[in-house]
């Protein structure tokens, strides 16, 4: 089978696993009276990303081929997610936070590192096939977003977006992926010799990238921008669904099918991914990151201004700019890190990028977002909380704007168009 096709299937499954619950879990948690814990569930993805990507990245670089570790990780993640679904099915609204949260946490602990591992497998396979990663990876990565969208739509149309069923859907796809990963191109490990330092022997050289001022600043701002990554995933669905308490919005498409409306964000991703090779060559990583930051400002601001009725166009526009906000940061950042690091620490460097974005950044972001939402929104009130939700979105937009301004001043970068050819 053609290497590109094999990687397309890999990316489709990688993100189909995530799409089964990522944007809809918040509504399920509201339905079982755990709205005040939404931030903790999404923050756990960040917490495990503080150490699991680094640990598995080191193992993949040194001892176990990345494709085999990818398979094992997905099998374990699927097993714990299935257990979470079974617990939710068995106890209904009597689900206890500690039990469900623990099962969910164990699942994401093994899923989050696979975001970096799958990138390493793809980059290695493309290198072996003598294909340029900058030109060939983005079109392959598009199918990851398509897989995410397919899962979102399936969960929505099957009526699972506010039930435990989404966990079962996630687990099923995960098992299929675990089996498929075993067929992926083999990735080499770096055995090394006894003359290497302890840091090199453990594969920790990726952390020495912080000695380079440019890379240190890049990783710090990756963390600050990572704060925004999970906010809409956790709170967009509950927010749009909350309009259902207002008669004039109750029967609108957005309220009835919030997941499908939100999926426009991922559809936008598929188009924006194709722009990455061009924008990196034309503008360089600094301008591309700035564009992403300003897109986050619009993403949050338009959520606050819109509604599912006559203001639905602002929701739609917010979904469109998400593609720029996510891809221009996440995908471009990953490619930039790959270009700036040695091949011997490729998996470790990708793991470090995930730690800073989905680890520190997302953890701070989701816990901070939960505090902001809890401050403004009263989930126990019978009075519609739309204006309170809007205040929270404006806070998020202000934060993204502040980060953009500081980044423009602090990050020094001289663009070389040939670097991304």
N, C-alpha and C positions, 0 to 999 in steps of 0.2 A: 504494500500500500504506500502511496506517495507520502513523504514525510509531512508535507503541509496538511494533508487531509487528516493524518493521524493526530497532529497537534490541534487541528480545528475541533475534532471530536473531544480531545482532552479539555480544551478550554470551554466547550459547550457544557460538558458535565461538571467541570470545576465550579462554574458559576450557577448552574441549574440547582446544585445542592444548596447554595446560599439563598438564591431567589425564592425558594420554597417557603421561607419564613421571615427573611430579613425585614421586609417592608410591612408585613401583616401581623407580626408577633405582638406589636403594641396593642392592636385591637383585641387580640385574644386575651392579653393580660388585663385589659379594661373589663372584658366580659367575665373574668373570674376574680374581679375585685382586687387586682394587683397593680392598678394604674400608678400608684406611688412608687412602685419598684421598677418601672420601665427602664429608667436610667441605669439601674444596677445590672439588668440583663444585658443591655447593650454595652455597658462599661466593661463587663466581663470579657467581651471580645478583645477589648484593649488591654485589660490586665494580663490575660494569658499571652498576648502579643509582646509583652515586656520581656519574656524569657523563652517561650516555646519556639518561636522562629529561630532564635539564636542557637538554642540547643539542637534542634533538628537540622539547622543549616550546618552546624559543625559536624554532626553525625554524617550528613550527606557528603560533605567535603572530604571527610576523613575515612569513614568506615562502611556505610551502607549506601549503595547507589541511590541517587535521588528518586528514580522511578519506583524502586521497591519500597522506599520509605514513604513515598506518596501513597502507594496502595495500602500499606499498613495503617497509616494515619487516617485515611478515609474509612477504612473498615471499623476502626475503633470509634471514630466520630459518629458514624451511622448507628452503631450499636447503642451508644448512650442516648442519641436523639430518639431512637425507637423506644427506649426505656422511658424517656420523658413523655412521649406521646401516649404510651400505655398507662402511665401514672395519671396523666390528664384525663384520659378516657375513663379510668376506674373511679376517680374521685370528683369529677365534674367541678362545680363551684366550690367544693370543699378542699380543693388543692391547697396544700401548705407551701408557703414560700421556700423554706429551707430545702425541702425534698426536690421540688421541681427545679429550683435554681441550681442545686448541686448536679443533677443529671444533665441539665442544659450546659452548665459550666464545663463539665468533663467532655462534652461533645465539642464545644467550640475550642477547647484547649488543644484538641487534635486537628480541628479544621483550619484554624487561623494560620498555622505554619505552612499549610499546603499552598497558600497564595504565593509565597516566595518560592517554595519547592517547584511548583508548576512552571514558574518563570524560568527557573534554572534548567529544568528539563527542556523547555522550549528553546532557550538560548543555546544549550549544548547541542541539541538535535540540528538546529539551523547552522551552527558552526561546522558540524560534521558534514553537512550537506553542502558546505561552502556557500551558504546563502546569507546575505547581509541582514542582521537583526533589525536595524533601523527601518529598512524598507519592507521586510517580510513579516515581522512580528505584529505590527498594528492590524493588518487585514486578518490575521489569524485570531488575534485577541477579540475582534468584533464578535466572533461566534460565542465567546464567553458571555457577552452581553445579551446575545440572542437567546442563549440557554437560560439566563437569568429572567428574561422577559417571558419565555415559554412557561417557566415555573410559576411566575407571578400570575399569569393569565389562567393557568390550570387551577391553581389554588383558589382564585377568585371565582371562576366559572363553576367549580365544584362546590362552592359555598363553604370553603374551609378557612377563609381569611380571619375568622374570629373563633376558630375551634382548634382543638389539639390535632386535628387531621393533618395540618401543615407539617407537623413534626414527623408523622409517618411518611409523608411525601418526600421530605428531605432525606430520611433514612433509606428509603427505597432507591433513590437516585445515587446516594452515597455508596451503597453496596455495588451497584452496577459499575460505578466509577472505580471502585477499589479493584475490581476484577480487570477492568480495561487497562488500568495503570500498569499492570504486570506485562502488558504487551508493548509498552512504549520503548523507544530507543534507549539503549543502555547508557548510563552516565558514569564517567570515570571517577574514582576517588583518588586523593593525593596521599599516598602512603608515607612519603618522606623518609628521612633517615635519622639516626640518633644524634647527629650533630646539630639539629635544629633546636631552637630555644623552646621553652615550655609554651610560650604564647603561640608560636607557629605550630607546635605539635598538637595543641588543642584547637587549632583553627580560629584563634581569636584575633588574628591580625586585622580583621575588618574594623575592629574598634580603634585601631591606630589611625584610621582615616580622620579622626577628630584632631589629630596633630596638624592637619592641613587646614589653615584658616578658612579657605573657601568651602571645603567640604563640611567643616564644623558648623559654619553659618547656614549652609544649605540644609543640613540635618536638623538644626534647631528650628528653622522656619518650616521645615517639613512637619515637625511636631506641632507647631503653632497652627498651621493650616489643617493638620490632621484633626484638630479640635472640631472642625466643621463636618467631618466625614459622615458620622453616624446620626447627627441630629435629626435630619429629615427622615432617615430610615426608621428611627424610633418613634417620632412624634407626628409625622405627616398624616399617616392613616387615621390615628385617633382624632387629630385636629379636623380633617375633612369630614370624618364621620360625625363629629360633634354638631355639625350644621343640621343633622337630622332632627335635632330637638326644636328646630324652627320650622313651622309648617310650610313656608314658601320654598324651603330648600329640601324638605324631607324626601321628595320623589325625584330629585335631580339625579342625573347619571353619576355625577361625582360622588354623591353620598351613597348611592346604591352599589357602585362599583369603584370604590376608592383605589383599590389595587391596580385596576386597569388604567385609571387616570394617572396614577403615579408612574405606571410603566412607560409613559411617554418620556420620562427622564432617561430610562435605559435605551429607548429607541433613539433618542438624541445622541446617546453615547456611541451607538453604532456608526453614526455619521461623523461624529467628531474624531473618532479614532483614526479615520482615514486622513484627517487633516494633520495629524501629528508629525509625520516625516517632513511635510512642507513647512509647518510653523517652526519646527526646531531648526531647520536649515535657514529659514528666512529671519526669524526673530531671536533665536538663542534661548537658553533655559531661563534667564532672568525675566525677559518679557513674557514668555509663555507662562511662567509662574504668576506673574502680575495679572495677566489676563484671567487666569484661574481664580485668583483671589477676588477680583472685581466681579467675576461671575457668581461667586458665593454671596456677595453683597446683594446682587439682584435676586438670587435664588431665595434668600430669606425675606428680603423686602417685599417681593411680589407675593409671597405666601401671606404676609401680613395684610396686604392691600386687597387680595382677591376674595372671592366667594364662589360657591358652586352654581350660582345663578347668573346674573348679568355680568358678574366679575370673573367668570370662569376663564376668560381669556388671559387674565393675569396668572391664574394657576397654570394654564397651558404654557405661557411664556416662561414661567419659573421652571417648568419641567424641561423646556428646550435648553435653557442656559445651564442646566445641570450637567449636560454632556460636556460642555466646555469646562465647567468647574471641576468635575471629577477627572476626566481624561487628561486635560492639559496639566494637571498636577500629578495624578497617580501613575499614569502610563509613561508620561514624559520623564517624571522623576526616576522611575525604575530604569528607563533606558539611559538616562544621564549617569546614574550610579554605575551601571554596567560599563559604560564607556570610560569612567574615571577610575575603575578598579582593575586589579590584576586578576587574570582568569583563575588563579589558584585559590582565590577567596571569593569566587563568584556567588556561591550559595550563602556564605556568611554575610557578604555585603548586602545582598537582597534581603536577608533576614534582618539586618540592622536597619534598613530602610523601613521595613514593616514595623519594627519595634518603635521607631520614632513616630510613624504616622498612625498605624492602627493600634500601637501600644500606648505610649505616653499621650499622644495627641487625642486619640479617640476616648481613652479613659477619662482624661480631664474634661473633654468635651461633653460626653454623655452625662457624667455626674454633675457637671456645671449646668447643663441644659435642664436636667431634672430639677435642680434647685431653682432655676429661673421659672420653669413651668409651675412647680409647686407654689412658688411665691405669688404668681399671678392667677393660676387656675384652681378653682375649687371643684374637685371631681365628685364631691358629695352633694353639691348644690343642684337643685331642680331648675335653677335659672340658667338659661343658655350662657356659655362662657366664651363666646366668640371674641368679644373685644379684649378679654383677658388673654386669650391665646395670641391675639394680634400683637399685644404689647411684648410678649415673649419673642416673637419673630423679629421685631424691631431691635431688640437687644442683641440677638444673634447677628443681624445685619451690621450693626454698629461695630461689633467685635471684628468681623471679617474686614471691614473698611480700615480699622485701626492697624491690623496686621499688614495689610497691603501697603499702607503709607510707610510704616517702619521698614518693611522689606525693601521698598524702592530706594530708601536712603542707605541702608546698611549693607546689602548684598552687592559686592563689586564683582563684575563679570565682564570680560571682554570676549565678545562672540566671534567664533571662527566658523564660518559656514561649512568649511570642508570637514569639520569634526563630525558632522552628522550626515555626510554623504554616503 
